[in-house]
Each structure stands twice: as C-alpha cells, then as structure tokens.
Amino acid sequence: MKKTPLLHIALSQLIASLGHGDAIVIGDAGLPVPPGVPLIDLALTRGIPGLMDTLQAILTEMQVEQHGLACEMVQHNPAIARAISALALPGGVTMNHDEFKRRSRTARAIIRTGECTPYANVLLIAGVTF
C-alpha cells in the first residue's frame, strides 16, 4: 500500500511520469479537453469531487514549480481564487481564459473534476525535488 494520501492509480502514474516543466491541468466539469490531450475524468456528479479537494490530493505527491489561473477567476469565482491563494503555491501566473485553454493544449493530461463553478481551473507546472 502507498503511504501518501493519493490513491487514484492514473493520477499517481501521471505524477510519477512528469518531468521538470511538464504541465497538468485540473479543470472544472465544463473545461474543454483539446484533441490529443489525455483526460483523467474524476467527475462523479455535480460538485464531486471539487476542484480544491482534487488539487489538495495532487499536491501531496506533485512538486509544483509554477501555477497558472485565468484572470477571470478572481471576479467570477472569488471563493476558489482565495482558496488557491491560501495554498501559497509557487510562481502564480494569470492569463485570460482563452490563453488558459491554449496552454491546456500542451498539458500532459487534463483532470476533470465535478466542479461546477466558473473558471475553476488551475494549470500546474512540475518542479524538481532537488
């Protein structure tokens, strides 16, 4: 058995396969998945799992060097924006939602949650532990 909290096999495999600078996206239920980008679909029902629960579980295993958010999140989803800010993730970058979707095209995978609030998406760039 694993010692870390993250139990989802596909997520653990994804994180273990990341190299420095690789990106993953954790998205809400409505975020489009570009053709060719693998999808790990966790969405069970509206709100389950939520973005923050998913993000916190992933952070137990992933070394993050930088994260990115759509600037629209601050205005349209301030609760999620504050919750992400409280995590004190390194290297916060904001971009408009269209740019966020463009950057999603190069992600190693998109993780779809059951989150159904606007702009509840985060881009994570892998760091190194040394």
C-alpha positions as a Markdown table, in Angstrom:
| # | Residue | x | y | z |
|---|---|---|---|---|
| 1 | Met | 0.0 | 0.0 | 0.0 |
| 2 | Lys | 1.1 | 3.6 | -0.7 |
| 3 | Lys | 2.0 | 5.8 | 2.2 |
| 4 | Thr | 0.8 | 9.0 | 0.6 |
| 5 | Pro | -2.8 | 10.1 | 0.6 |
| 6 | Leu | -3.4 | 10.0 | -3.2 |
| 7 | Leu | -4.9 | 6.6 | -4.1 |
| 8 | His | -6.0 | 7.1 | -7.7 |
| 9 | Ile | -3.8 | 4.9 | -9.9 |
| 10 | Ala | -4.0 | 7.1 | -13.0 |
| 11 | Leu | -3.1 | 10.3 | -11.1 |
| 12 | Ser | -0.2 | 8.6 | -9.3 |
| 13 | Gln | 1.1 | 7.3 | -12.6 |
| 14 | Leu | 0.7 | 10.7 | -14.3 |
| 15 | Ile | 2.6 | 12.5 | -11.5 |
| 16 | Ala | 5.3 | 9.9 | -11.4 |
| 17 | Ser | 5.8 | 10.4 | -15.2 |
| 18 | Leu | 6.2 | 14.2 | -15.1 |
| 19 | Gly | 9.5 | 15.8 | -15.8 |
| 20 | His | 10.7 | 19.3 | -14.9 |
| 21 | Gly | 8.5 | 21.8 | -16.7 |
| 22 | Asp | 5.7 | 19.4 | -17.7 |
| 23 | Ala | 2.2 | 20.8 | -17.2 |
| 24 | Ile | -1.1 | 19.3 | -16.0 |
| 25 | Val | -4.5 | 20.9 | -15.8 |
| 26 | Ile | -7.1 | 20.4 | -13.1 |
| 27 | Gly | -10.4 | 21.6 | -14.6 |
| 28 | Asp | -14.0 | 22.1 | -13.8 |
| 29 | Ala | -16.7 | 19.9 | -15.4 |
| 30 | Gly | -17.0 | 22.3 | -18.4 |
| 31 | Leu | -13.4 | 22.8 | -19.4 |
| 32 | Pro | -12.9 | 21.6 | -23.0 |
| 33 | Val | -10.3 | 18.9 | -23.5 |
| 34 | Pro | -8.2 | 19.6 | -26.6 |
| 35 | Pro | -7.8 | 16.7 | -29.1 |
| 36 | Gly | -4.8 | 14.5 | -28.3 |
| 37 | Val | -4.6 | 15.6 | -24.6 |
| 38 | Pro | -5.3 | 12.6 | -22.3 |
| 39 | Leu | -8.3 | 13.1 | -19.9 |
| 40 | Ile | -8.5 | 11.6 | -16.4 |
| 41 | Asp | -12.2 | 12.0 | -15.7 |
| 42 | Leu | -12.9 | 12.1 | -12.0 |
| 43 | Ala | -16.3 | 13.8 | -12.3 |
| 44 | Leu | -18.9 | 11.7 | -10.5 |
| 45 | Thr | -21.7 | 14.2 | -10.0 |
| 46 | Arg | -22.2 | 18.0 | -9.7 |
| 47 | Gly | -19.5 | 19.2 | -7.3 |
| 48 | Ile | -18.0 | 15.8 | -6.6 |
| 49 | Pro | -15.1 | 15.8 | -6.5 |
| 50 | Gly | -14.5 | 19.5 | -6.2 |
| 51 | Leu | -11.5 | 21.4 | -7.6 |
| 52 | Met | -10.0 | 22.1 | -4.2 |
| 53 | Asp | -10.2 | 18.5 | -2.9 |
| 54 | Thr | -8.6 | 17.3 | -6.1 |
| 55 | Leu | -5.9 | 19.9 | -6.1 |
| 56 | Gln | -5.0 | 19.2 | -2.4 |
| 57 | Ala | -4.8 | 15.5 | -3.1 |
| 58 | Ile | -2.5 | 16.0 | -6.1 |
| 59 | Leu | -0.3 | 18.4 | -4.1 |
| 60 | Thr | 0.5 | 15.5 | -1.7 |
| 61 | Glu | 2.6 | 13.9 | -4.5 |
| 62 | Met | 3.4 | 16.6 | -7.0 |
| 63 | Gln | 6.3 | 19.1 | -6.8 |
| 64 | Val | 4.9 | 22.3 | -8.3 |
| 65 | Glu | 7.2 | 25.0 | -9.6 |
| 66 | Gln | 4.6 | 27.3 | -11.0 |
| 67 | His | 0.8 | 27.5 | -11.3 |
| 68 | Gly | -1.5 | 29.4 | -13.6 |
| 69 | Leu | -5.1 | 30.7 | -13.4 |
| 70 | Ala | -7.4 | 32.5 | -15.6 |
| 71 | Cys | -7.7 | 36.1 | -14.5 |
| 72 | Glu | -11.5 | 35.8 | -14.8 |
| 73 | Met | -11.5 | 33.6 | -11.8 |
| 74 | Val | -10.9 | 36.5 | -9.4 |
| 75 | Gln | -14.0 | 38.3 | -10.5 |
| 76 | His | -16.3 | 35.3 | -11.2 |
| 77 | Asn | -15.2 | 32.8 | -8.6 |
| 78 | Pro | -13.5 | 34.7 | -5.7 |
| 79 | Ala | -14.0 | 31.8 | -3.2 |
| 80 | Ile | -11.9 | 29.4 | -5.3 |
| 81 | Ala | -9.4 | 32.1 | -6.1 |
| 82 | Arg | -8.9 | 32.8 | -2.3 |
| 83 | Ala | -8.7 | 29.1 | -1.5 |
| 84 | Ile | -6.0 | 28.6 | -4.2 |
| 85 | Ser | -4.1 | 31.7 | -2.9 |
| 86 | Ala | -4.2 | 30.3 | 0.6 |
| 87 | Leu | -2.2 | 27.3 | -0.5 |
| 88 | Ala | 0.7 | 29.6 | -1.3 |
| 89 | Leu | 1.7 | 27.7 | -4.5 |
| 90 | Pro | 4.9 | 29.0 | -6.1 |
| 91 | Gly | 5.0 | 31.1 | -9.2 |
| 92 | Gly | 1.5 | 32.3 | -9.7 |
| 93 | Val | 0.8 | 33.4 | -13.3 |
| 94 | Thr | -2.5 | 34.8 | -14.5 |
| 95 | Met | -3.8 | 34.8 | -18.1 |
| 96 | Asn | -7.1 | 35.3 | -19.8 |
| 97 | His | -9.3 | 32.2 | -20.1 |
| 98 | Asp | -8.7 | 31.9 | -23.9 |
| 99 | Glu | -4.9 | 31.8 | -23.2 |
| 100 | Phe | -5.5 | 29.2 | -20.4 |
| 101 | Lys | -7.3 | 27.0 | -22.9 |
| 102 | Arg | -4.5 | 27.4 | -25.4 |
| 103 | Arg | -1.9 | 26.4 | -22.8 |
| 104 | Ser | -4.0 | 23.4 | -22.0 |
| 105 | Arg | -3.2 | 22.0 | -25.4 |
| 106 | Thr | 0.3 | 21.2 | -24.3 |
| 107 | Ala | -0.6 | 19.6 | -20.9 |
| 108 | Arg | 0.4 | 16.1 | -20.3 |
| 109 | Ala | -3.2 | 15.5 | -19.1 |
| 110 | Ile | -6.3 | 17.3 | -18.1 |
| 111 | Ile | -8.0 | 16.1 | -14.9 |
| 112 | Arg | -11.7 | 16.8 | -15.0 |
| 113 | Thr | -13.5 | 17.3 | -11.6 |
| 114 | Gly | -17.1 | 17.6 | -10.8 |
| 115 | Glu | -16.6 | 21.3 | -10.0 |
| 116 | Cys | -19.4 | 23.4 | -11.5 |
| 117 | Thr | -18.4 | 26.9 | -10.7 |
| 118 | Pro | -17.0 | 29.4 | -13.2 |
| 119 | Tyr | -13.3 | 29.4 | -14.2 |
| 120 | Ala | -12.4 | 26.8 | -11.6 |
| 121 | Asn | -9.3 | 25.6 | -13.4 |
| 122 | Val | -5.6 | 25.5 | -12.5 |
| 123 | Leu | -2.5 | 24.8 | -14.5 |
| 124 | Leu | 0.3 | 23.2 | -12.6 |
| 125 | Ile | 3.9 | 23.1 | -13.8 |
| 126 | Ala | 6.1 | 20.4 | -12.4 |
| 127 | Gly | 9.2 | 21.3 | -10.5 |
| 128 | Val | 12.0 | 19.1 | -9.2 |
| 129 | Thr | 12.7 | 18.0 | -5.6 |
| 130 | Phe | 16.5 | 18.6 | -5.8 |
